[in-house]
Amino acid sequence: MPEGTAPLQSACEKSGLAPFRPAPPHRLEIELANAACADAAELVPGTTRLDGVTVGYEAPDAAAMIRIIQAWTILAASTLV
């Protein structure tokens, strides 16, 4: 446990509060700048093309979702000149 968080954790436990953890899979959709960016992002396995500039992905967890966003960003940026 990070230093200094014990009082907060104790208060949360006493009040019955728990972290919000949505059930997987997590659906991600991003509208990109143009069709070329979407073409590049679509190269990531598991990515679906939803329309001309929008791509989607179903991630099993938040870490996978962040990796997909990073991959899409790098690929899409490579098309911008």
C-alpha positions as MATLAB code, in Angstrom:
seq = 'MPEGTAPLQSACEKSGLAPFRPAPPHRLEIELANAACADAAELVPGTTRLDGVTVGYEAPDAAAMIRIIQAWTILAASTLV';
ca = [
       0.000    0.000    0.000;
       1.422    3.439   -0.920;
       2.639    5.506    2.003;
       0.011    7.825    3.477;
      -3.038    6.020    2.059;
      -3.898    3.944    5.120;
      -6.377    6.498    6.583;
      -8.214    6.775    3.279;
      -8.330    3.014    2.790;
      -9.622    2.555    6.332;
     -12.375    5.140    5.804;
     -13.418    3.495    2.531;
     -13.560    0.039    4.114;
     -15.699    1.349    6.992;
     -18.132    3.064    4.631;
     -18.430    0.026    2.341;
     -17.031    1.860   -0.685;
     -15.236   -0.213   -3.280;
     -13.390    0.707   -6.483;
     -15.496    0.851   -9.632;
     -14.502   -2.141  -11.768;
     -16.680   -2.604  -14.855;
     -16.993   -6.176  -16.081;
     -14.961   -7.107  -19.162;
     -14.861   -7.079  -22.082;
     -14.317   -3.354  -22.476;
     -15.537   -1.929  -25.788;
     -13.396    0.852  -27.207;
     -14.319    3.043  -30.187;
     -12.225    5.921  -31.497;
     -12.959    8.366  -34.295;
      -9.687    9.186  -36.023;
      -8.679   12.269  -38.002;
      -9.192   10.752  -41.449;
      -9.634    7.505  -43.381;
      -5.871    7.001  -43.784;
      -5.457    7.003  -39.994;
      -8.295    4.475  -39.668;
      -6.694    2.328  -42.403;
      -3.451    2.246  -40.415;
      -5.154    1.553  -37.066;
      -7.082   -1.306  -38.666;
      -3.773   -3.161  -39.072;
      -3.844   -4.015  -35.344;
      -5.223   -7.564  -34.943;
      -8.736   -7.581  -33.479;
      -9.514   -4.042  -34.632;
     -12.813   -3.607  -36.469;
     -13.633   -0.800  -38.881;
     -16.937    0.784  -37.865;
     -17.126    3.476  -40.547;
     -14.814    5.599  -42.669;
     -12.898    7.099  -39.752;
     -13.932    5.033  -36.708;
     -12.302    1.855  -35.386;
     -13.298   -0.401  -32.500;
     -11.798   -3.060  -30.263;
     -12.977   -5.336  -27.441;
     -10.299   -5.464  -24.757;
     -10.194   -8.077  -21.982;
      -8.828   -5.548  -19.469;
      -7.746   -1.923  -19.058;
      -4.071   -2.696  -19.720;
      -4.917   -4.203  -23.119;
      -7.100   -1.195  -23.903;
      -4.214    1.195  -23.222;
      -1.863   -0.881  -25.407;
      -4.387   -0.739  -28.269;
      -4.758    3.034  -27.939;
      -0.960    3.374  -28.042;
      -0.686    1.149  -31.132;
      -3.504    3.011  -32.919;
      -1.912    6.349  -32.084;
       1.526    5.349  -33.398;
       0.099    3.828  -36.584;
      -2.305    6.695  -37.259;
       0.412    9.290  -36.659;
       2.582    7.603  -39.271;
       0.022    8.600  -41.941;
      -0.019   12.312  -41.081;
       2.359   14.418  -43.081;
];
